[in-house]
Amino acid sequence: MHYDPALDPALDGAFDELCHRFLLRVHYEDTDAGGIIYHAQYLAFAERARSAWLRCLGIDQPAMLIAENVGFVVRRMEIDFLMPSGLGTVLEVESSLLRLGGASLTLQQNVMNRENGHILARLVVDIGLVEFRNGNPPKICRLPAAIKIKFSGLVTSNS
């Protein structure tokens, strides 16, 4: 029997009101020599959560890339490392949409220790939609109406 991960919603977390929650466990490969989460891994954790966020909204990134030659890219990111954590910790990445523009969006992502609720890292991420054509540099493009409508009810800030 072929396993289809798209049919297993538990893998992608879930929405709680306007916020998406994604769980993961810190593995040995995520840590430095002292057993503490290596700082760059927070970027990977946030990326996994953003991809899961999109899948939960019914946005199929691989299909968009194949059919329309468009994809989401990170344009800018701020990250504050607030507290260390280590091997074996269960993390929750909380993602909220702060701003929705014509061709971009801004998310806030909190990476938290699931057991005690402490925020370990806070990220603010600007994402844009770009078109990939004929080996040329990617070109920014507007969010299609069908995708923008999926985001419209999720904005948590007026900024």
C-alpha positions as CSV (number, residue, x, y, z in Angstrom):
1,M,0.0,0.0,0.0
2,H,1.3,3.5,-0.9
3,Y,1.5,6.0,1.9
4,D,0.2,9.5,0.9
5,P,1.3,12.1,3.5
6,A,-1.3,14.5,2.2
7,L,-3.9,12.2,3.7
8,D,-2.3,12.5,7.2
9,P,-3.2,15.9,8.5
10,A,-1.4,15.3,11.8
11,L,1.9,15.7,10.0
12,D,1.1,19.4,9.2
13,G,-0.2,20.6,12.5
14,A,-3.4,22.5,12.7
15,F,-5.0,26.0,13.1
16,D,-6.2,27.2,16.5
17,E,-8.3,30.3,15.6
18,L,-5.9,32.4,13.4
19,C,-2.7,30.7,14.6
20,H,-1.2,27.6,13.1
21,R,0.6,25.2,15.4
22,F,3.3,22.7,14.3
23,L,5.0,20.2,16.6
24,L,8.5,18.7,16.2
25,R,11.1,17.1,18.4
26,V,14.7,18.2,18.6
27,H,17.0,15.5,17.3
28,Y,20.7,15.0,17.7
29,E,21.4,16.5,14.3
30,D,19.7,19.7,15.4
31,T,22.2,20.3,18.2
32,D,25.7,21.5,18.7
33,A,28.5,19.7,20.5
34,G,27.0,20.8,23.8
35,G,23.6,19.3,23.1
36,I,21.9,22.8,22.6
37,I,19.9,23.6,19.5
38,Y,22.2,25.0,16.9
39,H,21.0,28.5,16.0
40,A,20.6,27.9,12.3
41,Q,18.2,25.0,13.0
42,Y,15.6,27.5,14.1
43,L,15.4,28.7,10.5
44,A,14.8,25.1,9.4
45,F,12.1,24.6,12.1
46,A,10.3,27.8,10.9
47,E,10.6,26.7,7.3
48,R,9.0,23.4,8.0
49,A,6.2,25.1,9.9
50,R,5.6,27.6,7.1
51,S,5.3,24.8,4.5
52,A,2.9,23.0,6.8
53,W,0.9,26.2,7.3
54,L,0.5,26.5,3.5
55,R,-0.5,22.9,3.1
56,C,-3.2,23.3,5.9
57,L,-4.5,26.2,3.8
58,G,-4.8,23.9,0.8
59,I,-1.9,25.6,-1.0
60,D,0.2,23.0,-2.9
61,Q,3.6,24.5,-3.5
62,P,5.0,21.7,-5.7
63,A,2.0,21.9,-7.9
64,M,2.2,25.7,-8.2
65,L,5.9,25.4,-9.2
66,I,5.2,22.7,-11.9
67,A,1.9,24.2,-13.3
68,E,2.5,27.9,-13.0
69,N,6.3,28.3,-12.4
70,V,5.6,30.3,-9.3
71,G,6.8,29.8,-5.7
72,F,7.1,31.5,-2.4
73,V,10.5,32.8,-1.4
74,V,11.8,34.4,1.8
75,R,12.7,38.0,1.2
76,R,13.7,39.1,4.7
77,M,13.8,37.7,8.1
78,E,14.4,38.9,11.7
79,I,15.1,36.5,14.4
80,D,15.5,37.0,18.1
81,F,17.0,34.1,20.1
82,L,15.4,34.3,23.5
83,M,16.3,31.1,25.4
84,P,18.3,28.0,24.7
85,S,16.9,24.4,24.6
86,G,18.3,21.1,23.8
87,L,18.1,17.5,22.6
88,G,14.8,15.7,23.0
89,T,12.7,18.9,23.6
90,V,9.3,18.9,22.0
91,L,8.9,22.2,20.2
92,E,5.8,24.0,19.0
93,V,6.1,26.5,16.1
94,E,3.3,29.0,16.3
95,S,2.7,30.9,13.0
96,S,0.5,34.0,12.6
97,L,0.0,36.2,9.5
98,L,0.8,39.8,10.4
99,R,0.4,41.5,7.0
100,L,-1.0,40.6,3.6
101,G,0.1,42.6,0.5
102,G,-0.5,42.3,-3.2
103,A,2.6,40.1,-3.8
104,S,3.9,39.4,-0.3
105,L,3.0,38.5,3.2
106,T,4.6,38.8,6.7
107,L,4.4,36.1,9.3
108,Q,5.4,36.0,12.9
109,Q,6.7,32.6,14.1
110,N,7.4,31.7,17.7
111,V,9.4,28.6,18.4
112,M,8.4,27.4,21.9
113,N,9.2,24.7,24.3
114,R,5.9,22.7,24.2
115,E,6.3,21.5,27.8
116,N,6.7,24.9,29.6
117,G,5.5,27.4,26.9
118,H,8.8,29.4,26.9
119,I,9.5,31.1,23.7
120,L,12.9,30.1,22.5
121,A,13.1,32.1,19.3
122,R,10.8,34.7,17.6
123,L,11.0,35.3,13.8
124,V,9.3,37.8,11.6
125,V,9.4,36.6,8.0
126,D,8.6,38.5,4.8
127,I,7.7,36.1,2.0
128,G,7.0,37.0,-1.7
129,L,5.6,35.1,-4.6
130,V,8.0,34.9,-7.6
131,E,7.8,33.6,-11.1
132,F,10.6,31.4,-12.5
133,R,10.9,31.7,-16.3
134,N,13.5,30.5,-18.8
135,G,16.5,30.7,-16.6
136,N,15.9,34.4,-16.0
137,P,16.1,35.8,-12.5
138,P,12.9,35.2,-10.5
139,K,10.4,38.0,-10.9
140,I,8.0,39.2,-8.2
141,C,4.3,38.6,-9.1
142,R,1.0,39.3,-7.5
143,L,-0.7,36.7,-5.4
144,P,-3.5,35.1,-7.4
145,A,-7.0,35.9,-6.1
146,A,-7.6,32.2,-5.2
147,I,-4.6,32.1,-3.0
148,K,-5.1,35.6,-1.5
149,I,-8.6,34.7,-0.4
150,K,-7.1,31.8,1.7
151,F,-4.9,34.3,3.6
152,S,-7.4,37.2,3.9
153,G,-9.2,36.0,7.1
154,L,-5.9,35.2,8.9
155,V,-4.3,38.7,9.3
156,T,-3.7,39.3,13.0
157,S,-2.3,42.8,12.8
158,N,-3.2,46.1,11.3
159,S,0.4,47.1,10.5
